[in-house]
Amino acid sequence: MAPAGFEHGAVGMRLAIALGAYVEANELGVVVMAETGFTIERDPDTVLAPDIAFISNEQLPKGELPKKFWAGAPDLVVEVMSPSDRTPEVQEKIANWLLCGTRLAWVLNSSKRTLTVSRTGLADRILDINGTIDGEDVVPGFKLPMKKIFKR
């Protein structure tokens, strides 16, 4: 897969910085960056890597973090759509994450300046540039205005 474009990286990093700082300050768990693999199925193994992921303290092992792929799904995944991404493919990826145990998924769409919020059993919600991202019960207390992500 080709590297992501500049806007993709900037938008994703703005969210990753805010989310990571909040999670660290409140000792809620760990936020990991793109290219971190999660083994969501075995025999055959299926490994996915979201753009950003959060794993709560409840899921983290005591002691050192795993050196290999994480076994299972993160609590939160974030996918940042690239211009080459197709909506049905991204929706399928989010559906897989939710099916495998991810509790909350966010899809950032830079071209539309929106964020789609997905949870198992609930209709997707779309936030526009005037909305506020909410970590709900997955990242309690986390709130970030969309304008902070899509500035410029």
N, C-alpha and C positions, 0 to 999 in steps of 0.2 A: 504494500500500500504506500502511495506517495505521501510525503510529509504534508502536514496541514499548512494552510496559508497564514499570513500574518494576522489578519483580523481574527481568525479562529483562535490563534494563540493568545492574542491580547484580551479578547472577551473571556475566554476560559480562565486565563490567569487572574483577571480581576475578581471573578467569582471564587477561584481557588484561594486567593490570598485572604479575602474576607471570611470565607468559610473556615479555612485553616486557622486563622488567628482567633476566631471565635471558639472553635473546638478546643484549641490549646489553652486559651485563657480560662475556659470553663471546665477543663479536664474531662471532656466528654468521650474521648476516643482518639482516633487517628484519621487524618485526611491524607489520601495518597493521590499521586499524579498519574497522568496518562502513561500507558505502557505497563501499568501494574496488572498482572494477570490474576484472574479469578477462575478457578476450576469449578464450573457450575454443573457439570455432568461427568460421569465415569462410564467407561466401557461402551462406546469410545469416549475418550476425554474431550470435553469442550471447554476451551479457555477463552474468556472474553476479557477485554481491557477497556473500561470506560475512560472518558477524558478526565473525570474527577470521581473519587469515591470516598465515602465515609464509613468507617467501621466503629461501632459503639464499644465502650468499655465492656459491656456485657458479653460481647463476642470475642474480645481480645484474650489471648492466653496470658497467663501470668508469666512474668520474666521477659525474655527476648521476643521480638517480633519474628514471625516465620521468615526464613531466607528464600523459600520457594514460593510458588503461586499460592495464593490464599485458597483454602478449600471451602467453597461455598460462596454465597452472594453477600455483597456489602449491604449495609442498611440503607444507604443512599447512593444512587448513581447519577452522574451528570454527563450528558452527551451534548457536545457543541456541534451543531450541524455545519458542515462544510458546503460550499456551493455545489460540489459534486454529489453530495448525499441526496438520496431519494427518500421522500417522506415515508412510503410504505416499508422500506428497508429499516429505517430508524424506528418506526412503530413496532416492527417485528422484533428488533433488538430489545426495545423497552419491554415488550410483552414477555420475552424470554427472561429478562432480569426479574420481573415481577413473579413469574411462574416459579423461578428458582429461589425465591425468598426475599428479594429486595423489597423493602417496605415503602420507599419513596423514590421516584425518578423525576428528574428535571431534564428537559430538552431545550437548549438555547438555540434560537434561530436568529442569526445576525441580520439576515436580509429582511426579515419581517420585524425585527426588534421585539421578539416575544419569547416567553418561556412557557412551555407546556408542563403542567404538573400531572403526574400519573401515579395512581395507587390501585392496588388490587380491589376489584369490586366497586370502584367509583368511576364516574365519568371524568374524563380529562378536563382540566381547567386551563385556560390560556390567560396569561398575564401580559398586558401590553406595557409600553414604556412607562406608563404612570402607575403601574402596580408595584407591589412589594413582595419579594420572595420571603416565604415563611417556612422555617424548618419543621413546623408542626410538632408532633410528638416524637419525631425521629431525631431532630437536632433542636431540642427545646430552647426557645428564646431567640433563636437566630432569625433576624429580619434584615433584609437588604433591599433598598429601593432599586428598581430596575434601571433607573437613570445612572446609577453608579457603575453598572456593567456596560451600558451602551453609550457612554459618553464619547464625544467626538463625532 
